[in-house]
Amino acid sequence: MNLGASLSSTTERLRADIDSGRTGDKVAASDPSAAPLGTDDEAAGRPASKQTVARAREIELKTDQPHQAHEHGIGSAWILIAFVALLSLAVLAWGFMQFR
């Protein structure tokens, strides 16, 4: 592990890495939270050590983690589309039967 990296690692930097999408487990977007990463530890009087944060950051930033490509299709929404279409047809058929 690089000593320089461990000295500059903080929970805020780890949170920024996660929010920016560099860890590969979410899209790059701010993630507002009531208790930001590390706040609970600090409030308990036992903040995470720089070595612990550096190790967590190293694990999170591993390049061998699978990055999922985002699909630009309707995906599983076809089920909802089919349900709405069938419901619409049922309502139309019921209306047709009522006014016959």
Number of C-alpha atoms within 10 A of each C-alpha: 9 7 10 9 15 18 13 11 21 21 21 14 15 22 16 18 17 22 19 16 15 17 23 20 14 13 13 15 11 12 11 8 7 6 8 12 16 17 15 12 11 11 9 8 9 10 15 15 14 16 16 15 22 25 16 14 22 17 12 17 17 12 12 7 12 10 11 9 6 7 7 6 8 9 8 8 10 11 11 10 12 11 12 12 12 12 12 12 12 12 12 12 11 11 11 10 9 8 6 5
